Amino acid sequence: MEAYFDFLTYKCSLSGFAAISEENKVTIAIDRANCSAEEILTCYRHYGLDCASHLSGTNAFALYDDISKRLLVVRDKLGERPMYFSQLPTGIIFASKLSIILPKISHPVIRPHELAQPIRHNYPIELQRTWIEQIMRLRAGEYAVVDKDGLRLHTYFRRDHTPSFSGTKQEAVRECLRLLRQSVRHCIETSPGPIALMLSGGIDSTSLSAFAKEIQQEVHVFSAGYKGNKYTVCDERPLARRFAEENGLVFHELELDVNDFQNYLTELIPFLDEPAFDVNCMVQYAVYKKAASMGFKTILSGLGGDELFYSYQDMHKLLKAIQSNRAFVELYPTSRNRKKILNYIIHNLKSLLLPTQAAILSGRNPVMWTYDDYRRFAVNGVLPFNGETIKFADIDVTQHFSDDSDLNSIYDYMFSTFASTLCVYIGNKLSAACGIEIRYPLLDVDLVTFLDALPLEMKFDPEKPKMFQREIMAGILPAYILDTKKHGFEPPFEFIRAMCRKYEYKHFKSGHVFFNSMVADMMIDNLLK
């Protein structure tokens, strides 16, 4: 097998990598790294294939050893950067973009399940298979080795929620503050140029802005809202402006005109090569374009705080529904437990009536806001491709949670799918389209590992989302930030529905168009036409 030679032969497979260096017959291609090529090389000489375990920060790279005739390809520990591969007749190709590999495949085959599930749930759920049959992903914390014996995949990092921290809560707070400040400082000091931060009225973005202000005198922040405040019931610009003024931040207010969104969507589609759908993608794109026009090279984002600090009430309801369902199942056979079942129903009536409970019992993942749209799309939705017809009504798009799921496994799922395959993916693609790099200080491996080691009771309260994060930031952030309920940025649904009504499918055939199916059709047209 000559896979490693093909990796170096396909020069296009290296596009998307930031730098290439050579030393002592070892070639290193870096997509994103907190370490230099020289540091990676030194670590490789010392630890060999296990070098990725000993590198700190976010590192995604390929390393070819000409002496051992061996290729090592590493995806970072938390999956901030994608890494794809395909076994072709001529060898194996790796790339940081699916769209780089796709032209090398003579007859691409669509995986129906991996295309349909994201259209239903907004993001890819399968972490190794992609929507193209011949293309796979390296998973987060995984590396590939290619040599004379072929291709082998190895896991070198996985999150561990074993509560190994034995210190006090005050010590945990101090360590979290240290790690947060360290991560923000690193993001700023290694930036290729001027930085700015996304600022809403939430704890995540205000925390990063406060830490950034400790590091440098002039800190620029962006906050966005709709022209005339027409499309949302919650506009956080006044809150963000107040925080910026009180803390000496340079505040940039971006007023969005949704009439530009159609052009934005057309512009950004060529940069998407995975079915990941965010109705706020046009908003992100507008902010990145504005930041780039003002000369900024790096944007810091507060993404990750919701997953790390247990913010999702829907996920807490989901856990209750799973536990309720498990308790109910344990009461069988009913002939022996009729009194217990009646007592269970009386004490759990409210839980049984929750929409999430119905979702669990019917086997549906509780991404309820796309359920009706997808059902209307799929009932007669088809995709003719390469002589075959994909019928969406025949595809199982359910996402099951096992009966032994606990809080951490549910949040791990949200971290690896919603946060990674949707939010990080979209953010990276759209910022790169504008010539900007986006960085996520909260997705720092040292911070994540430390939080995972804390006892659950120290960092989670089912009645107080982000309880531990609020305790960490007490005394740093004002009460009007810490005590305000986070509403999120409201998409302009009315305008988006109007866009969908006007859209005519180029590849799908269905009686219903909604945002996810529209963008998927546009993506397919761009990549496979």
N, C-alpha and C positions, 0 to 999 in steps of 0.2 A: 504494500500500500504506500502511496506517495502523497498522503494527505498534507503533510507539512510543506512539501514543495509546492503543492497547489495553493496553499494559503499564501505563500510568498509570490506566486505567479499571478494570482488574481489581485492585481494592485487595487482594483475597485473595492475589494473587501477591507482595505485599510482606510478607506475614506470614512470620516467620522471619528478617527483617532486623532489625538491632538499632537502627538510627537513620536518620532522614531529615533532611536539611538542604537549604535552598535559598539560592542566592546568584546574582545576575546571570543569572536565567533558566536556571540549571543545577540540576537536581535530582539528588541523590546518595542512593542507598539502599545501606546497608552491611550485609552479613551478618556479616563478620568482617574486621577490619583492624587492622594494627599502626599504621596512620596514621589521623589524624582526617579528617573530611570536608573540612576546610579544606586540609589537606596534599594530599589527592587532587585537589581542585579546582585548587590551585596547579600541581601536576604536569601536570594535563590542559591548563591554559592554556599551559604551556611546551612540552609534547611532543605534545599532541593525542592521537591514538589509540594512540600508542606509550607512553603514560604508565605503563602497568602494568610495563613493563620497567625503569622507573626508580624504582619504589617498593620499599622494602626490607620484608622480613618477609612475613607471610601476609595477603593482601588479596583479598577476594571482594566485588565491589560492582557496582551498576548506576548508570549516569550518563546522564541525558537532557539534551541540549543543545537548548534551545528556539530558539536562533538558527539553528543549522544543521539543525534538525529531525532530529537523529541520536541514536540510543540506543547506548550502549556498555555491554556486560555482560562482566565479567571474572571468570574463575575463577582462584584462586590458583595459584602456580607448581608446588606439589607436590600439589595436589588434596586438601587437608585438608577443604575444604568443597565439597559437590556443588552444581552449578548445572544445572537442567533447562530445556528449552524445548520448545514445541510450536507448530506452524504451524496455526492454526485458521482456519475460514472467515472469521472477523471480524478476524483479525490474528495476531500472535505473542505468546505469553505466556512469560515467564521466571519461575522460582521456585527457591528453595533447597530445596524439598521436592517430590518427585514427587507426593505425595498432594494438594498444592495444585492442581496442574494437572488431575489425573485427573477431578474432578467437572465440569470444563468440556468434557470430551470426550463426545459423545453416544453413540457406539458404540465403546468401547475394544476393540482387537484385541490378543490376546496373541501375542508372538513366541515360538514353541515353543522355538527354540534358546536364546534368552536366558533362558528360564525353566528349561530342563532342565540346561544347563551348570552353573549355580550349585548346583542340587540335587545334582549329581554331585561338583562340586569344592569346594563350600562358599561360593564367592564369585563375583560376576560377572567374567568374563574379557574380554568385549567392553567397551571403554572408552567408546564413543560411543552405541551403540544400547542402549536399556533393554529391559526385558521387555514394555513396552507399545509397540505399533507406532507410535503417534502421538507418543511422547515420546522426546526425545534428551537426551544429556548434553553439556555442554561438557567437554572433556578438560582434564586438568591443564595449566596454562601456556597456555591458549587463551582468546581473547576473541571475542565476537560483535559485529558492527555491523549495526544495522538503520536504514535510511533509505529515501528514495524509490526507490532501486535494489534494495531487497529485503534479504535476510539474507546476510551473509558471515561466515565463520569464519576466524580467523587464529591461528597459533601464535606466541606471543611469548617462550616459554621452553621449553627442553628440556635435559635433563641431558647433559653432555659429559664423557666419560671420557678425553679426550686428556690424557696425563701432562705437564701444563705446569709443574708445580712443580719448581723447580731447586735448592731449598735442601736442607739436611741433614735427617736424620731428627729430630735434636734440635729443630731449628727447626720442623718439622712438628708435633711433640708440643706445643711451647709454643703454637703458633697454635691447635691444636685445643683445648687447655685454655682459651685466651682466649675462643674462640668458644662453648664449652660454658658457661663462667661467664656470658658476656654473654647467652646465650639464657635461662638459668635466671633471671638477674636481671630480664630484661625480662618474663618470664612472671609473676614475683612482683610486680613493681612496677606492672604494668598490670592486675592482678587486681581484679575488682569487689568483693572481700571476702576474708575469711579463706581461706587455702589449706591443703591437706594433700597428701601424696604417697602414692602406692601404693608399698609397700616389700615386696619379696621378698628372697631371698638372692642375687639376680643382680647382675651388674655395672651394668646400666643404672639400675635404681631406686636402688641404693646410691650410685652416682655423683651422681645428681641430688639425693639427700638430703644428701650431703656438701657440695655446692655451695650448696644452700639454707641450710644451717647457717652457711656463711660470710657469708651476706647478712643473715639475721635471727636473733635470739636464740632464739625459740621456733618450732620446726618440728614439726608434727604428721604422723605417718605411720600408715598402715593396713596391716595384714597379716591375711589371711584363711586359715581352715582349716575342716575339717569337724568337726562335733560327734562326739566320741569317736574322731576320726581314722580313721573307718571306711572311707572311700571312696578313699583314696589311699595309695600306698606311699611317698610323699615329702611331708613336711610341713615347709615352710621357715620356719614361725613361730619356732622356737627360734633359727635363724640370724639372722632379721630382728630378733628381740628383742635378741639379743646386740649386734648392730651399733648398734641404737637406744640401748641403755643406755651403750655405750662412747662414743657421740658426742653424748650429751645430747639425743636426740630424744624427743618425747612419743609414746609407743608406744600405739596402739589396736589391740587384738586383736579380730577379728570371727570368732566361731564360727558357722559356717553349719549350719542344720538343713535337710537336703534335703527334708524334708516340707513346707517352705514353697515349694519350687521350682515346683510346679504353679500356685500363686497368682501367683508372680512372672512366670511365662511368660504367663499370661493378662493380667496388667497391662501387660507391655511390648509385646505384639504390636501394639496400635494405633499404636505409634510407629515401626514398621518398614514401609517402603514399597518396599523392594528385597529381592530374594531373596539374603540374605547370612546364613549360618548358622554360629553359634558355640555349641558345646555348653556353653561357660562363660558364656553371656550372663546366666544367672540369678545367677551369682556376681558378675559386674560390677554388675548391677542392685542386688543386696543391699548391696554396698559403697557405691554411690552414694547409696542411700536412707539408710544409716547416716550417711554424711558430711553429707548434707543435714539430717538430724534434729539434728545437732550444730552446725549453723550455718555450715558451710563453703560457700564459693561457687565455689571453683576446686580442681580436682584436677590434679596434675602426674603424667604417665605417662611411663615409659621406653620406650614404643613406638618402634620404628625402629632400635634398636641392632643387632638381629639382621641386618637387611638392610644397614645401612651398614657394619658391621664383619665381614661374611662369617661368619655363625654357623652356617649350616645345612649339616650334614654330608650330608644327603640331596641337597642341591643340588650339592655337590662330587661325589657319586657320579653324579648325573645328568650333570654335565659330562664325567666320565670315560666314561660310557656313550655320550654323543654322539660324543666323540672316538674311542672304540673303534669305533663303528658307521661313522664316516666313514673311518677307516683300513681297515676291512674292505671297504667299498664300493670304495675306491680300488684294491684288489687285483684287481678284475675286469678282463678276462675270466679266468675260473678256469683255462682251458686253458693259459694262459701263466704262471700264478702259483701252481701247485699247491704247490710247495715253500714259497713265501712264505706262503700261506694256512695250511699246516700249522704253520709256525714261528709265525705270528701266534696261532693257537689255543693252542699250547703255552704261549706267554708271556702270554696274556690270558685263560686259562681262568677264573680267579677273577672277573675283570670280566664275562665273558660270562654267568656264573651269577648275577650280581647281579639282584635283582628289578627295579631301575631299568633295567637293560639290556633285560630282557624288556619292560618298559613302553615303552622307546624303539622297540624293534623292532616292537611291535604298534601303535605310534602313540598310546599312552595317556600322558596326563600322570601323573606318579608321585604323585598324591594317592591312595595305595593304600588308606587306611583307610576310605574310603567306597565303594570299587569294588564289593565284594560286596553291600553293602546297596542301592546304586543298581541293580545288575544285577537283583536280586530284585524291586525295586520296578518297574523299567521293563519287565520281560518281559511283563506284562499290564496295565501302568499306563496309564491314559487320563485325560484331562481334557475333559469335555463343556463347551463354552462358546460362547454366542451362536450356537447351531445347528451348530457344528462340533465335531469330536472330535480332540483332540491325542493321538497315540499315541507314547508315549515310546520305545518300541522302535524307531521309525523315525527317531529324531533322533540325529545324530552329535554325541556329547558329548566327543569326543577333543580334546585340546589338543596340537598338534604344536610341537616346537621344531625350528628349521631346523638343517641339518647344519653351518652356519657359526656356530652360537651359541657365544659365549664366556662366561667367568665373569660379566662385567659385564652382558651382555644377559640372562642368567638371573636375576641379582639385581635388575635393573631390572624384570623381569617380576614378581618377588616383591614389589617395592616398590609397583608400580602396581596390583597385584591383591590379594594377601593382606594386605599392610599397609594399603593405601588403601581398596579396595572392601569389605574385610571388617572389619579391626581398627579403623581410624579411623572408618569408618561406624558400626559398632556402638557404639563408645565415645561418639561424639558424640550419637547418638540416645538412648542409655540415660541418659547423664548429663543431657542436656537434659530428659528425662522426669522427672528428680528435681529439676530446678531448679538444676543445677550445670553449670559449664563445664569441660570437660576440655582440657588443653593438653599439647602434645608438644614439649618443649624440644629433643629430638634431631632433630625434623623442621624444623629451622631452615635456611632457604634458604642462608644464608652458610656454615653448617657443611657442609651437603650438597655445595655447590659446591666448597668447599675440599677435602673428602675425595675428590670425583670427580677432582680435578686431580692427586692424588698418584700416583706410579708404583705399579703393582700390587704389585711386589715389596717395596715399602716398607710396605704395609698388609695383605698377605695371606700366610698360610702354610697350605697345605692340611692340615697335621697339627695345627695349633693354631688352632681357632676363636677369633675375636675377638683375635687376636694383637696387633694394633696398639692396640686399645682397652685391653688389659691393660697395655701399655707406657705408654700415656697416663696411666693411673690408678695406676701403680706409685708408692708413697710416699704416696698419698692414701688408698687403700683397703687394708685389712689382707689378709694372705696368705690367710686362711680364706675371703675373698670372691673374691679373684683366682684362687685355685687350685682352687676348688670347681667341679665339673661342674654345669652348670645342668640341672635336671630338668623345670622347668615345673610348672604347676598342673594336677593330674590331675582331669579331669571325673568326676563320679559316674556312670560308665557303667551300672552295675547299676541304679541308680534311673531313669536316663533310658530304658533299655530297658523297664523296667516301665511308665513313662509311655506309651511308644509302643505297648505291647501293649494298653493300655486305650483308646487313641485310636481313634475312628471318623471316617473321612474325611467331610467335608461336600461336597467338590467332586471330589477325585481318586477314581478307582476303581482299586484295586490289591490284590493279595493280601499285600502286605508294607508295613509302616509302619516308618520309621526317622526319626531326629530331623529331618533336613533336609526330608523329605517332609511330616512332621507340621507343622513350622513354616510351610512354604510353603502348605499347605492352610489353616492358620489365617490367614495373611497375606492370601491371596486372598479368604477369607470376609469379612475385615474391610474390604477395599478394594473388592471388586467384587460383593458380595452384592446 
